[in-house]
Amino acid sequence: MTNINLKKGKLIVFSAPSGSGKTTIVRHLLKQDKLNLEFSISATSREKRGKEIHGKDYYFLSASEFKSKIKNDEFLEWEEVYRDNFYGTLKTEVERIWARGKHVIFDIDVSGGLRIKRKYPNETLAVFVKPPSIDELKIRLKKRQTESADKINMRIAKASAELATAPLFDVIIENDNLEKALKEAKALVGNFVEEKK
């Protein structure tokens, strides 16, 4: 069993309701060489979609592999989204990134983000990306044209619950202006990674 060594780097968590723009912000931060970040690839038990690649988009595991890794305490955080559909962060993924001398950045759901923060409060910066409003979120999700109306309504219902958790995060970035949100995120992360523990 891997015992995670936290002397190596920091953990930067971005969580938000779907459509808030967290993935856009995370991608922007990954391009900032000075921040020295690397993306944490999640593990999932769901099937591959389209052109997804194992080890690049996700680590694809069967439900039984996932359960055995849970039993062996190999996850930093994990969640069963619905029956036998798991998502989580492997400890080995964090160790892999730290071994390269980099800080870990996560684009994960609210409950996973809060679990990491609870486990490693001093090493983690937990950022909640807030949409200007639920109505704006609905517009953004519709614009994507990737999901059915039912799926969008499910995401909107979930978003209301997720917004209620925002005060539990270290910082809330309101993404009503992307340029401003990107600047704010870069400054926040920059200050955090330069802080001495």
N, CA, C and O of each residue as an XYZ file, in Angstrom:
788
protein
N       0.836     -1.197      0.000
C       0.000      0.000      0.000
C       0.874      1.251      0.000
O       1.857      1.329      0.737
N       0.515      2.214     -0.820
C       1.319      3.426     -0.902
C       0.975      4.372      0.229
O      -0.192      4.653      0.501
N       2.018      4.856      0.879
C       1.781      5.886      1.877
C       2.173      7.199      1.243
O       3.323      7.386      0.844
N       1.224      8.106      1.151
C       1.450      9.324      0.388
C       2.368     10.277      1.148
O       2.141     10.574      2.320
N       3.401     10.747      0.464
C       4.358     11.662      1.081
C       4.032     13.073      0.626
O       4.123     13.396     -0.558
N       3.648     13.913      1.586
C       3.191     15.247      1.206
C       4.273     16.311      1.243
O       3.960     17.501      1.217
N       5.519     15.919      1.304
C       6.593     16.912      1.360
C       6.899     17.467     -0.024
O       7.658     18.427     -0.157
N       6.315     16.868     -1.046
C       6.800     17.176     -2.385
C       6.169     18.369     -3.080
O       6.872     19.133     -3.741
N       4.878     18.544     -2.950
C       4.248     19.611     -3.712
C       2.937     19.998     -3.094
O       2.599     19.575     -1.988
N       2.208     20.800     -3.814
C       0.915     21.256     -3.304
C      -0.224     20.715     -4.157
O      -0.019     20.224     -5.267
N      -1.428     20.820     -3.606
C      -2.619     20.318     -4.267
C      -3.547     21.507     -4.535
O      -3.910     22.238     -3.614
N      -3.920     21.691     -5.780
C      -4.804     22.798     -6.134
C      -6.076     22.212     -6.730
O      -6.055     21.588     -7.791
N      -7.181     22.427     -6.026
C      -8.457     21.840     -6.408
C      -9.368     22.908     -7.007
O      -9.584     23.959     -6.404
N      -9.898     22.632     -8.191
C     -10.931     23.487     -8.783
C     -12.202     22.662     -8.878
O     -12.230     21.612     -9.519
N     -13.262     23.153     -8.228
C     -14.558     22.475     -8.270
C     -15.622     23.495     -8.626
O     -15.467     24.691     -8.380
N     -16.719     22.998     -9.217
C     -17.787     23.899     -9.636
C     -18.928     23.096    -10.217
O     -18.750     21.939    -10.596
N     -20.096     23.700    -10.291
C     -21.173     23.047    -11.040
C     -20.780     22.966    -12.516
O     -20.020     23.803    -13.002
N     -21.289     21.976    -13.218
C     -21.004     21.805    -14.640
C     -21.425     23.061    -15.407
O     -22.542     23.550    -15.237
N     -20.527     23.583    -16.251
C     -20.856     24.772    -17.047
C     -20.359     26.072    -16.433
O     -20.567     27.145    -17.000
N     -19.698     25.987    -15.266
C     -19.210     27.209    -14.607
C     -17.927     27.748    -15.221
O     -17.578     28.913    -15.030
N     -17.222     26.886    -15.966
C     -15.983     27.315    -16.614
C     -14.719     26.837    -15.925
O     -13.629     27.320    -16.233
N     -14.846     25.885    -14.988
C     -13.643     25.450    -14.266
C     -12.628     24.771    -15.179
O     -11.424     24.948    -14.998
N     -13.097     23.998    -16.156
C     -12.167     23.299    -17.047
C     -11.386     24.300    -17.890
O     -10.192     24.112    -18.123
N     -12.041     25.353    -18.347
C     -11.370     26.405    -19.119
C     -10.295     27.071    -18.260
O      -9.194     27.341    -18.739
N     -10.613     27.331    -17.001
C      -9.656     27.972    -16.086
C      -8.468     27.045    -15.831
O      -7.317     27.477    -15.877
N      -8.753     25.771    -15.562
C      -7.678     24.803    -15.290
C      -6.755     24.675    -16.507
O      -5.533     24.655    -16.360
N      -7.335     24.589    -17.702
C      -6.505     24.485    -18.930
C      -5.608     25.710    -19.076
O      -4.447     25.587    -19.465
N      -6.137     26.885    -18.767
C      -5.364     28.128    -18.843
C      -4.184     28.083    -17.858
O      -3.060     28.449    -18.203
N      -4.457     27.632    -16.642
C      -3.402     27.578    -15.620
C      -2.312     26.583    -15.993
O      -1.136     26.810    -15.710
N      -2.699     25.486    -16.626
C      -1.707     24.471    -17.032
C      -0.725     25.014    -18.072
O       0.389     24.506    -18.206
N      -1.140     26.044    -18.804
C      -0.248     26.644    -19.821
C       0.742     27.636    -19.213
O       1.663     28.087    -19.894
N       0.558     27.980    -17.929
C       1.451     28.947    -17.261
C       2.649     28.184    -16.685
O       2.574     27.634    -15.586
N       3.753     28.157    -17.439
C       4.915     27.360    -17.020
C       5.424     27.706    -15.617
O       5.865     26.830    -14.873
N       5.355     28.987    -15.271
C       5.891     29.415    -13.969
C       5.168     28.770    -12.786
O       5.734     28.646    -11.700
N       3.924     28.363    -13.001
C       3.158     27.764    -11.897
C       3.583     26.315    -11.623
O       3.332     25.784    -10.542
N       4.230     25.679    -12.615
C       4.758     24.326    -12.439
C       3.678     23.322    -12.029
O       3.823     22.593    -11.048
N       2.590     23.305    -12.808
C       1.450     22.441    -12.489
C       1.366     21.254    -13.441
O       1.811     21.319    -14.587
N       0.788     20.176    -12.941
C       0.435     19.066    -13.814
C      -0.950     18.574    -13.426
O      -1.316     18.556    -12.251
N      -1.710     18.174    -14.442
C      -3.103     17.775    -14.249
C      -3.210     16.379    -13.659
O      -2.531     15.451    -14.100
N      -4.068     16.239    -12.660
C      -4.327     14.927    -12.068
C      -5.396     14.212    -12.892
O      -6.523     14.691    -13.017
N      -5.030     13.073    -13.444
C      -5.969     12.277    -14.253
C      -6.771     11.385    -13.310
O      -6.211     10.634    -12.512
N      -8.085     11.484    -13.417
C      -8.963     10.690    -12.545
C      -9.092      9.262    -13.056
O      -8.859      8.971    -14.229
N      -9.472      8.387    -12.138
C      -9.807      7.003    -12.511
C     -11.325      6.908    -12.576
O     -12.026      7.599    -11.836
N     -11.830      6.063    -13.449
C     -13.280      5.851    -13.542
C     -13.586      4.417    -13.928
O     -12.777      3.732    -14.553
N     -14.784      3.978    -13.536
C     -15.195      2.628    -13.929
C     -16.163      2.686    -15.110
O     -16.659      1.653    -15.559
N     -16.430      3.884    -15.609
C     -17.339      3.955    -16.764
C     -16.601      3.559    -18.035
O     -15.371      3.527    -18.067
N     -17.366      3.258    -19.083
C     -16.774      2.881    -20.372
C     -16.130      4.100    -21.034
O     -16.530      5.239    -20.792
N     -15.125      3.836    -21.873
C     -14.519      4.907    -22.672
C     -15.561      5.496    -23.601
O     -16.439      4.787    -24.090
N     -15.462      6.807    -23.846
C     -16.353      7.453    -24.812
C     -15.523      7.985    -25.964
O     -14.446      8.545    -25.760
N     -16.026      7.809    -27.167
C     -15.369      8.385    -28.349
C     -13.900      8.047    -28.441
O     -13.517      6.877    -28.450
N     -13.065      9.098    -28.510
C     -11.620      8.883    -28.715
C     -10.823      8.958    -27.418
O      -9.614      9.189    -27.447
N     -11.487      8.767    -26.287
C     -10.784      8.855    -25.005
C      -9.660      7.819    -24.930
O      -9.771      6.708    -25.448
N      -8.578      8.224    -24.269
C      -7.396      7.363    -24.165
C      -7.098      7.070    -22.705
O      -7.079      7.970    -21.866
N      -6.864      5.784    -22.414
C      -6.495      5.359    -21.063
C      -5.162      6.018    -20.692
O      -4.201      5.972    -21.460
N      -5.119      6.628    -19.507
C      -3.871      7.251    -19.059
C      -3.702      8.687    -19.551
O      -2.740      9.364    -19.187
N      -4.641      9.146    -20.379
C      -4.576     10.544    -20.843
C      -5.851     11.268    -20.414
O      -5.793     12.327    -19.789
N      -6.999     10.689    -20.753
C      -8.278     11.288    -20.364
C      -8.699     10.792    -18.976
O      -9.117     11.570    -18.119
N      -8.579      9.515    -18.787
C      -8.896      8.866    -17.505
C      -8.046      7.615    -17.400
O      -7.453      7.162    -18.378
N      -7.997      7.059    -16.178
C      -7.530      5.690    -16.009
C      -8.815      4.858    -15.977
O      -9.590      4.942    -15.025
N      -9.031      4.066    -17.009
C     -10.260      3.275    -17.088
C     -10.068      1.940    -16.372
O      -9.200      1.147    -16.735
N     -10.888      1.705    -15.354
C     -10.815      0.476    -14.568
C     -12.186     -0.200    -14.609
O     -13.208      0.460    -14.798
N     -12.196     -1.503    -14.434
C     -13.496     -2.171    -14.318
C     -14.022     -1.872    -12.910
O     -13.259     -1.469    -12.033
N     -15.325     -2.069    -12.698
C     -15.908     -1.814    -11.372
C     -15.223     -2.673    -10.307
O     -15.012     -2.221     -9.181
N     -14.879     -3.910    -10.665
C     -14.238     -4.775     -9.653
C     -12.800     -4.320     -9.355
O     -12.356     -4.390     -8.209
N     -12.069     -3.852    -10.390
C     -10.718     -3.297    -10.140
C     -10.824     -2.081     -9.225
O     -10.036     -1.913     -8.294
N     -11.813     -1.238     -9.510
C     -12.002     -0.015     -8.725
C     -12.267     -0.374     -7.258
O     -11.671      0.201     -6.347
N     -13.176     -1.338     -7.051
C     -13.536     -1.738     -5.685
C     -12.340     -2.327     -4.945
O     -12.173     -2.107     -3.745
N     -11.517     -3.072     -5.662
C     -10.361     -3.670     -4.977
C      -9.341     -2.584     -4.604
O      -8.664     -2.700     -3.583
N      -9.229     -1.542     -5.418
C      -8.329     -0.422     -5.073
C      -8.891      0.372     -3.884
O      -8.128      0.893     -3.071
N     -10.211      0.462     -3.786
C     -10.827      1.127     -2.617
C     -10.458      0.335     -1.364
O     -10.052      0.897     -0.347
N     -10.613     -0.990     -1.468
C     -10.330     -1.876     -0.332
C      -8.865     -1.755      0.109
O      -8.559     -1.833      1.299
N      -7.974     -1.566     -0.857
C      -6.542     -1.455     -0.555
C      -6.114     -0.029     -0.220
O      -4.920      0.247     -0.107
N      -7.078      0.878     -0.061
C      -6.794      2.267      0.305
C      -5.860      2.957     -0.701
O      -4.918      3.652     -0.319
N      -6.143      2.749     -1.997
C      -5.281      3.320     -3.030
C      -5.779      4.662     -3.563
O      -5.154      5.256     -4.442
N      -6.917      5.142     -3.024
C      -7.470      6.408     -3.507
C      -7.292      7.535     -2.503
O      -7.377      7.335     -1.292
N      -7.043      8.717     -3.032
C      -7.006      9.939     -2.230
C      -8.454     10.330     -1.916
O      -8.776     10.752     -0.805
N      -9.303     10.178     -2.913
C     -10.751     10.391     -2.755
C     -11.437      9.588     -3.849
O     -10.861      9.347     -4.910
N     -12.670      9.175     -3.582
C     -13.448      8.455     -4.599
C     -14.931      8.623     -4.306
O     -15.328      9.014     -3.209
N     -15.730      8.320     -5.302
C     -17.170      8.456     -5.160
C     -17.872      7.478     -6.100
O     -17.432      7.249     -7.227
N     -18.971      6.911     -5.611
C     -19.807      6.075     -6.475
C     -20.958      6.969     -6.929
O     -21.896      7.221     -6.172
N     -20.879      7.445     -8.169
C     -21.838      8.424     -8.664
C     -23.223      7.797     -8.779
O     -24.212      8.378     -8.332
N     -23.292      6.636     -9.367
C     -24.460      5.772     -9.216
C     -23.960      4.351     -9.290
O     -22.771      4.133     -9.522
N     -24.826      3.379     -9.099
C     -24.399      1.996     -8.904
C     -23.297      1.539     -9.868
O     -23.472      1.551    -11.086
N     -22.160      1.137     -9.291
C     -20.995      0.639    -10.042
C     -20.404      1.643    -11.031
O     -19.683      1.263    -11.953
N     -20.711      2.919    -10.834
C     -20.096      3.955    -11.668
C     -19.269      4.825    -10.733
O     -19.787      5.723    -10.069
N     -17.953      4.533    -10.697
C     -17.055      5.180     -9.746
C     -16.143      6.197    -10.431
O     -15.785      6.054    -11.601
N     -15.782      7.223     -9.667
C     -14.744      8.181    -10.080
C     -13.848      8.393     -8.867
O     -14.324      8.364     -7.733
N     -12.555      8.606     -9.097
C     -11.678      8.872     -7.962
C     -10.290      9.303     -8.387
O      -9.952      9.305     -9.570
N      -9.487      9.672     -7.386
C      -8.102     10.093     -7.604
C      -7.178      9.080     -6.952
O      -7.221      8.887     -5.737
N      -6.344      8.433     -7.755
C      -5.394      7.455     -7.219
C      -4.226      8.165     -6.525
O      -3.728      9.178     -7.015
N      -3.801      7.630     -5.398
C      -2.645      8.201     -4.700
C      -1.407      8.150     -5.595
O      -0.568      9.050     -5.563
N      -1.305      7.079     -6.397
C      -0.131      6.940     -7.276
C      -0.074      8.059     -8.314
O       1.007      8.419     -8.781
N      -1.238      8.611     -8.678
C      -1.270      9.703     -9.647
C      -0.621     10.958     -9.050
O       0.156     11.646     -9.712
N      -0.955     11.237     -7.794
C      -0.366     12.391     -7.108
C       1.143     12.173     -6.937
O       1.940     13.087     -7.148
N       1.514     10.962     -6.555
C       2.944     10.650     -6.377
C       3.707     10.772     -7.694
O       4.842     11.248     -7.720
N       3.077     10.339     -8.788
C       3.699     10.429    -10.117
C       4.027     11.894    -10.447
O       5.108     12.200    -10.949
N       3.083     12.781    -10.159
C       3.271     14.200    -10.472
C       4.326     14.814     -9.556
O       5.182     15.570    -10.015
N       4.269     14.491     -8.264
C       5.269     15.020     -7.336
C       6.664     14.518     -7.673
O       7.644     15.243     -7.502
N       6.762     13.284     -8.150
C       8.069     12.728     -8.516
C       8.689     13.555     -9.642
O       9.908     13.564     -9.816
N       7.843     14.246    -10.402
C       8.343     15.108    -11.483
C       8.601     16.531    -10.992
O       8.925     17.420    -11.779
N       8.453     16.738     -9.671
C       8.726     18.049     -9.077
C       7.660     19.091     -9.375
O       7.941     20.289     -9.403
N       6.434     18.629     -9.597
C       5.361     19.572     -9.943
C       4.267     19.588     -8.879
O       4.186     18.695     -8.034
N       3.426     20.623     -8.939
C       2.240     20.714     -8.080
C       1.078     20.070     -8.833
O       1.052     20.052    -10.064
N       0.115     19.542     -8.073
C      -1.009     18.824     -8.681
C      -2.228     19.743     -8.783
O      -2.618     20.383     -7.807
N      -2.821     19.799     -9.977
C      -4.068     20.556    -10.132
C      -5.196     19.596    -10.488
O      -5.043     18.725    -11.346
N      -6.332     19.771     -9.813
C      -7.492     18.897     -9.994
C      -8.659     19.680    -10.568
O      -8.889     20.836    -10.213
N      -9.390     19.032    -11.461
C     -10.666     19.565    -11.960
C     -11.671     18.485    -11.575
O     -11.953     17.575    -12.354
N     -12.211     18.603    -10.348
C     -13.077     17.522     -9.860
C     -14.350     18.063     -9.224
O     -14.482     19.260     -8.971
N     -15.286     17.142     -8.972
C     -16.563     17.592     -8.430
C     -16.406     18.091     -6.998
O     -15.389     17.866     -6.342
N     -17.433     18.764     -6.550
C     -17.426     19.448     -5.269
C     -17.105     18.509     -4.102
O     -16.271     18.835     -3.258
N     -17.767     17.338     -4.049
C     -17.520     16.463     -2.897
C     -16.099     15.908     -2.906
O     -15.482     15.785     -1.848
N     -15.568     15.571     -4.085
C     -14.182     15.098     -4.167
C     -13.207     16.180     -3.750
O     -12.239     15.918     -3.036
N     -13.467     17.396     -4.199
C     -12.608     18.535     -3.847
C     -12.573     18.771     -2.347
O     -11.509     19.001     -1.771
N     -13.733     18.714     -1.720
C     -13.793     18.941     -0.266
C     -13.129     17.812      0.517
O     -12.556     18.036      1.583
N     -13.213     16.579     -0.032
C     -12.551     15.449      0.651
C     -11.036     15.639      0.662
O     -10.380     15.378      1.670
N     -10.482     16.098     -0.468
C      -9.024     16.331     -0.529
C      -8.643     17.435      0.458
O      -7.653     17.315      1.180
N      -9.428     18.501      0.484
C      -9.170     19.619      1.402
C      -9.206     19.156      2.856
O      -8.368     19.557      3.663
N     -10.186     18.305      3.185
C     -10.294     17.808      4.572
C      -9.106     16.942      4.955
O      -8.608     17.012      6.079
N      -8.646     16.106      3.990
C      -7.525     15.209      4.283
C      -6.213     15.965      4.421
O      -5.400     15.648      5.289
N      -6.003     16.964      3.568
C      -4.722     17.683      3.554
C      -4.976     19.193      3.594
O      -4.707     19.895      2.618
N      -5.496     19.694      4.729
C      -5.915     21.094      4.790
C      -4.805     22.100      4.501
O      -5.068     23.136      3.889
N      -3.571     21.822      4.925
C      -2.504     22.811      4.740
C      -1.847     22.779      3.368
O      -1.249     23.762      2.931
N      -1.962     21.645      2.696
C      -1.301     21.501      1.390
C      -2.238     21.827      0.234
O      -1.813     21.888     -0.920
N      -3.526     22.036      0.549
C      -4.532     22.183     -0.510
C      -5.105     23.587     -0.584
O      -5.452     24.193      0.430
N      -5.196     24.090     -1.814
C      -5.958     25.304     -2.081
C      -7.221     24.839     -2.795
O      -7.155     24.306     -3.902
N      -8.378     25.044     -2.154
C      -9.642     24.605     -2.747
C     -10.388     25.825     -3.287
O     -10.762     26.727     -2.536
N     -10.596     25.832     -4.608
C     -11.232     26.972     -5.273
C     -12.576     26.544     -5.848
O     -12.680     25.537     -6.548
N     -13.590     27.324     -5.538
C     -14.929     27.079     -6.079
C     -15.186     28.109     -7.169
O     -15.076     29.314     -6.941
N     -15.531     27.617     -8.363
C     -15.834     28.523     -9.473
C     -17.355     28.658     -9.553
O     -18.081     27.691     -9.784
N     -17.804     29.897     -9.354
C     -19.240     30.141     -9.261
C     -19.758     30.808    -10.532
O     -19.186     31.797    -10.991
N     -20.832     30.274    -11.100
C     -21.426     30.949    -12.257
C     -22.157     32.205    -11.780
O     -22.533     32.280    -10.610
N     -22.369     33.192    -12.655
C     -23.064     34.404    -12.238
C     -24.473     34.107    -11.712
O     -24.949     34.782    -10.800
N     -25.140     33.098    -12.286
C     -26.488     32.720    -11.838
C     -26.837     31.345    -12.401
O     -26.182     30.846    -13.317
N     -27.867     30.752    -11.844
C     -28.346     29.458    -12.353
C     -28.855     29.625    -13.790
O     -28.656     28.746    -14.628
N     -29.512     30.760    -14.068
C     -30.007     31.003    -15.431
C     -28.876     31.025    -16.443
O     -28.980     30.452    -17.528
N     -27.783     31.705    -16.067
C     -26.612     31.783    -16.949
C     -26.030     30.392    -17.167
O     -25.590     30.058    -18.268
N     -26.031     29.583    -16.109
C     -25.524     28.208    -16.188
C     -26.338     27.418    -17.204
O     -25.781     26.684    -18.019
N     -27.640     27.568    -17.153
C     -28.550     26.874    -18.066
C     -28.230     27.261    -19.516
O     -28.185     26.407    -20.401
N     -28.009     28.561    -19.743
C     -27.684     29.064    -21.083
C     -26.387     28.430    -21.573
O     -26.303     27.967    -22.710
N     -25.371     28.412    -20.701
C     -24.063     27.833    -21.077
C     -24.182     26.353    -21.409
O     -23.601     25.882    -22.387
N     -24.936     25.620    -20.595
C     -25.094     24.182    -20.839
C     -25.841     23.922    -22.144
O     -25.507     22.988    -22.873
N     -26.845     24.736    -22.441
C     -27.590     24.580    -23.692
C     -26.705     24.878    -24.895
O     -26.789     24.202    -25.921
N     -25.851     25.901    -24.763
C     -24.944     26.299    -25.858
C     -23.994     25.178    -26.235
O     -23.623     25.032    -27.400
N     -23.599     24.381    -25.240
C     -22.670     23.272    -25.505
C     -23.246     22.291    -26.515
O     -22.512     21.707    -27.312
N     -24.547     22.114    -26.480
C     -25.269     21.175    -27.342
C     -24.709     19.755    -27.256
O     -24.618     19.046    -28.258
N     -24.337     19.357    -26.037
C     -23.788     18.003    -25.884
C     -24.738     17.100    -25.107
O     -24.531     15.888    -25.042
N     -25.784     17.689    -24.515
C     -26.649     16.869    -23.666
C     -28.127     17.142    -23.894
O     -28.515     18.206    -24.378
N     -28.934     16.164    -23.538
C     -30.390     16.286    -23.680
C     -30.924     17.285    -22.653
O     -30.245     17.621    -21.683
N     -32.154     17.751    -22.885
C     -32.803     18.689    -21.957
C     -32.915     18.073    -20.562
O     -32.753     18.768    -19.559
N     -33.196     16.754    -20.499
C     -33.304     16.073    -19.201
C     -31.988     16.119    -18.440
O     -31.949     16.396    -17.241
N     -30.907     15.840    -19.170
C     -29.572     15.824    -18.558
C     -29.220     17.229    -18.062
O     -28.652     17.389    -16.981
N     -29.560     18.239    -18.856
C     -29.286     19.629    -18.458
C     -30.067     19.959    -17.185
O     -29.524     20.568    -16.263
N     -31.339     19.558    -17.132
C     -32.146     19.815    -15.934
C     -31.575     19.115    -14.706
O     -31.612     19.651    -13.599
N     -31.038     17.892    -14.920
C     -30.391     17.166    -13.813
C     -29.180     17.945    -13.311
O     -28.975     18.090    -12.106
N     -28.379     18.447    -14.257
C     -27.181     19.218    -13.882
C     -27.549     20.507    -13.153
O     -26.863     20.912    -12.214
N     -28.624     21.143    -13.584
C     -29.079     22.384    -12.940
C     -29.533     22.104    -11.508
O     -29.220     22.861    -10.589
N     -30.274     21.008    -11.330
C     -30.727     20.632     -9.978
C     -29.523     20.362     -9.080
O     -29.493     20.779     -7.922
N     -28.531     19.658     -9.629
C     -27.316     19.339     -8.867
C     -26.544     20.624     -8.555
O     -25.968     20.765     -7.476
N     -26.538     21.558     -9.509
C     -25.798     22.817     -9.341
C     -26.291     23.595     -8.124
O     -25.489     24.192     -7.406
N     -27.599     23.593     -7.886
C     -28.143     24.323     -6.728
C     -27.559     23.766     -5.434
O     -27.185     24.521     -4.536
N     -27.483     22.437     -5.345
C     -26.911     21.803     -4.146
C     -25.418     22.123     -4.046
O     -24.905     22.391     -2.960
N     -24.726     22.092     -5.193
C     -23.284     22.362     -5.188
C     -22.989     23.806     -4.783
O     -22.025     24.066     -4.063
N     -23.820     24.742     -5.244
C     -23.612     26.158     -4.893
C     -23.682     26.370     -3.385
O     -23.022     27.256     -2.843
N     -24.479     25.558     -2.720
C     -24.612     25.680     -1.266
C     -23.316     25.324     -0.544
O     -23.120     25.722      0.605
N     -22.420     24.571     -1.211
C     -21.161     24.167     -0.567
C     -20.051     25.206     -0.774
O     -18.985     25.092     -0.169
N     -20.286     26.213     -1.618
C     -19.234     27.199     -1.947
C     -18.514     27.766     -0.714
O     -17.290     27.890     -0.748
N     -19.226     28.116      0.379
C     -18.530     28.688      1.542
C     -17.529     27.739      2.214
O     -16.700     28.179      3.011
N     -17.602     26.442      1.895
C     -16.668     25.477      2.494
C     -15.302     25.500      1.812
O     -14.347     24.904      2.312
N     -15.206     26.184      0.678
C     -13.942     26.273     -0.067
C     -13.113     27.445      0.436
O     -13.632     28.356      1.081
N     -11.802     27.412      0.132
C     -10.916     28.506      0.567
C     -11.262     29.812     -0.144
O     -11.249     30.886      0.457
N     -11.569     29.696     -1.426
C     -11.814     30.887     -2.237
C     -12.951     30.609     -3.214
O     -13.112     29.490     -3.700
N     -13.734     31.646     -3.492
C     -14.772     31.553     -4.518
C     -14.406     32.538     -5.628
O     -14.210     33.727     -5.376
N     -14.316     32.030     -6.851
C     -14.101     32.906     -8.004
C     -15.419     32.961     -8.756
O     -15.938     31.927     -9.176
N     -15.963     34.155     -8.931
C     -17.197     34.268     -9.711
C     -16.809     34.458    -11.167
O     -16.115     35.412    -11.521
N     -17.268     33.536    -12.006
C     -16.912     33.590    -13.422
C     -18.019     34.290    -14.226
O     -18.763     33.657    -14.975
N     -18.103     35.616    -14.044
C     -19.059     36.369    -14.857
C     -18.322     37.042    -16.006
O     -18.931     37.509    -16.969
N     -16.975     37.082    -15.884
C     -16.135     37.632    -16.938
C     -14.902     36.727    -16.998
O     -14.079     36.726    -16.083
N     -14.784     35.956    -18.085
C     -13.735     34.930    -18.155
C     -12.341     35.510    -17.995
O     -11.520     34.955    -17.264
N     -12.064     36.613    -18.665
C     -10.732     37.235    -18.598
C     -10.345     37.546    -17.149
O      -9.224     37.282    -16.713
N     -11.300     38.110    -16.428
C     -11.090     38.486    -15.023
C     -10.906     37.223    -14.173
O     -10.039     37.177    -13.301
N     -11.720     36.209    -14.430
C     -11.638     34.960    -13.667
C     -10.275     34.287    -13.883
O      -9.685     33.758    -12.941
N      -9.779     34.309    -15.126
C      -8.478     33.697    -15.434
C      -7.352     34.419    -14.692
O      -6.454     33.782    -14.141
N      -7.407     35.745    -14.684
C      -6.385     36.549    -13.977
C      -6.403     36.261    -12.489
O      -5.363     36.068    -11.860
N      -7.610     36.235    -11.941
C      -7.782     35.993    -10.509
C      -7.241     34.613    -10.133
O      -6.538     34.464     -9.133
N      -7.576     33.611    -10.942
C      -7.131     32.237    -10.674
C      -5.608     32.150    -10.736
O      -4.983     31.507     -9.893
N      -5.019     32.796    -11.734
C      -3.558     32.750    -11.898
C      -2.863     33.392    -10.695
O      -1.871     32.862    -10.194
N      -3.381     34.526    -10.236
C      -2.777     35.210     -9.085
C      -2.904     34.364     -7.815
O      -1.953     34.238     -7.043
N      -4.077     33.794     -7.615
C      -4.329     32.951     -6.432
C      -3.382     31.764     -6.381
O      -2.727     31.510     -5.370
N      -3.325     31.042     -7.494
C      -2.496     29.838     -7.554
C      -1.023     30.218     -7.447
O      -0.252     29.541     -6.767
N      -0.635     31.293     -8.114
C       0.754     31.768     -8.047
C       1.174     32.040     -6.614
O       2.249     31.613     -6.192
N       0.339     32.746     -5.860
C       0.658     33.048     -4.452
C       0.725     31.784     -3.624
O       1.591     31.647     -2.760
N      -0.188     30.859     -3.883
C      -0.243     29.624     -3.095
C       0.981     28.748     -3.323
O       1.551     28.225     -2.366
N       1.393     28.581     -4.579
C       2.541     27.693     -4.823
C       3.863     28.307     -4.357
O       4.836     27.593     -4.116
N       3.889     29.636     -4.234
C       5.129     30.271     -3.763
C       5.227     30.306     -2.239
O       6.316     30.464     -1.686
N       4.086     30.159     -1.562
C       4.084     30.165     -0.097
C       4.949     29.038      0.423
O       4.912     27.918     -0.087
N       5.723     29.346      1.439
C       6.495     28.286      2.092
C       5.593     27.621      3.118
O       4.803     28.282      3.793
N       5.721     26.310      3.225
C       4.889     25.597      4.222
C       5.446     25.832      5.602
O       4.901     25.325      6.583
